[in-house]
Amino acid sequence: MKFTDGWEDDWHIESGDKVLAGKLLPIFEAYLKSLQKKGVAKSTFNRHKSACHAIGGYIIDRVFHYQWDKYKESEQGEDILLRYLDGYDGPLIHQDNESWQREVDTTSRKLYTFIKNLDP
C-alpha cells in the first residue's frame, strides 16, 4: 500500500486533474518514504503526510477549480511543486489556523530541500 493511495480521488475536481495529480503523487510518495526510512516518529510522519495532502490539494484547486494558475502538461512534478515551495514557507492554506499552517510551512521547507537534493 502506498502512502498516497486515494489522494487523487480526494483532490478530484475535473477530468484533467488526474494528469497533474499523477505528476505530484510520486514526489510526495518518495518524500514520505524517505521520512519513513529516517525513522521519524509516527506523529511526525502523520503531520508531514497530512501537510503533503493539503499542499497537493491546494495546487489542484488553484489550477482546476479557480483556474488561477496554469501548468503545462510537459512540466515535471518537481517543477510544479517548486512554484509553490520557496524553502521558507509554504502556500497559505490554513489562514485561520496558525498551528496547521506552521505544519504546512515546515513540510514545505523540508519538501523543498528534498526536491532540490533529488538526482537530476
Beta strands, then each sheet from edge to edge (+ up, - down):
end
